């Protein structure tokens, strides 16, 4: 007869091996948390091509804003600066990754996709897109220098 301890070990192992839950549109459901670890868990759980793109975006943001603060909240990675709030977030949809710039209307050039929020602008990345790293780095740098979104 197996002990309770070994039963708990099997449950923990099966949870670790379990695939992450994907919400509608393929957005990973990751527990909320502060720091790099939950963001990396989210990126690892992004389906298909989006995971590689997520790693590229995360690395670009870290290179551009070395003091960046990270968290996962509301099933989205958030990037911010201590004392200033969040300046951008990522979110998976079925066919693209959405980058939200919370003060996007103040960026030059303004990201192309409008939001219901008058300050927020979005940029969508599709699988076949060639990533303009220079533009994304510029937007990330500019956004990190502005007052961010504080929920």
N, C-alpha and C positions, 0 to 999 in steps of 0.2 A: 504494500500500500504506500503510495507517495505521500510525503509530508506536505503540510501547508506551505512551507518555505519553497519547496521545489515547484509546487503549483504556481506560486507567485512569480518564480523565476521564468517559467514557461510563458506566463501571461506577459511579462515585461519583454521577453524576447520576441513574442509574436507581435506586440505593439511596435517594437523597434523595426521589425521587418515589414510591417504593414505599409501599404502605399498610402500617401496622404489623400485625404478627401478633397476632391475638386468640386467646387461650387459651380453654379451656372456660369457658362462661358469659359470654364476651365480655370477659374481662379482658385489657387490653393487655399485650403482652410488651415491656417497655422495659428497656434495659440499666441495671444498678445504677449509681447515682451520687449524689454529695452535691450539695446546692444546689437552687436554684429551677429551673434548666434541665431536669433530668430529670423533675421533678414537672410542669412545664408540658408536656413531651413526652407524659407519661402522660395528662394531662388532654385534650390535643388528640387523642389516640388513642382516648379513651373513645367507644364507639359511640353513635350517635343522641342522644337527649335527655340522656344521662349526661354528655356533654362540657360542655354548658351548666351543668348542675348542679355538675359538678366545678369549673368556674370560680367559681361562686357560693360553694361551700364553701371553696375555697382563699382567696378574697378575704375571706370572713367570718373565717376562722382568722387571717389576717394582720392584719386590723383589730383582732381581739380580743387577739391575742398578737403585738405588733409585733416582738418579738425572736425569733420562731419560727425554728427550724432545720428545713430540709427535706432529704429524700433519697428515692430510690426504692430499695427493697431487696425481694427476694422478690416482684417484680411488684406492689408496692403502694407508694403514696406514704406516707411517714411524716413526722410533725410532732413536734418536740421542742424542748427548751430545753437549751442547752449546759450540761453538767455534771449534768443531771438525767435524761437519757434521753428516750425517745419517749413522748408522751402519747396520740397517736391515729394511726390509719391509715385509709386508704380502700381499698376493693376492689370491683371490678365483678362482678356476677353477672348472669345472663340477664335477670332482671326487676327488679333493684334494685341500689342502691349500699349497701354495708355500711360503716358507720363503727364502728371498734373503739376503745373507750376502755379503755386498758390498766389503769387503776385505776378503772374504772367503778362498782364497788360502793361507792366512797367519794364518789360524786357525789350531789347533791341537786337534783332527784329522780334516782333510779337509772335509767339507760337500761333500756328494757323487755326486751331480748333477752339471755338467759343465754348463757354460754360454758362450755366444758369447764374453762377456767381460772377458779378461784374469784374472781379479782380483776377479770377482764375482763367488760365488758358491751358489747352492740352496739346500734346504732340503724340501722334499714333505711329507705331512702328509695326510694319507688316513683314511677313517672312521673306519676301523677295526684295525688300528695301535695302539699299546701300546706306549704311549708317554714316551720317555726317558727324563724326566725332568732334570736329572743331566747333560746329554750331552747338551741339549738345553741351560741350564743355563751357562754351561762352554763356549759354543760358544758365547752366548750373552755377557758374561763378557769379554771374549777375544776381541770380535769385538768392544765393547764400549771403549776399551783401545787403539785402533788403530785410525789413522787419518781416518775419514769417507768420504763418498761421498758428494760432494758439487755440486749441479746442477748449 
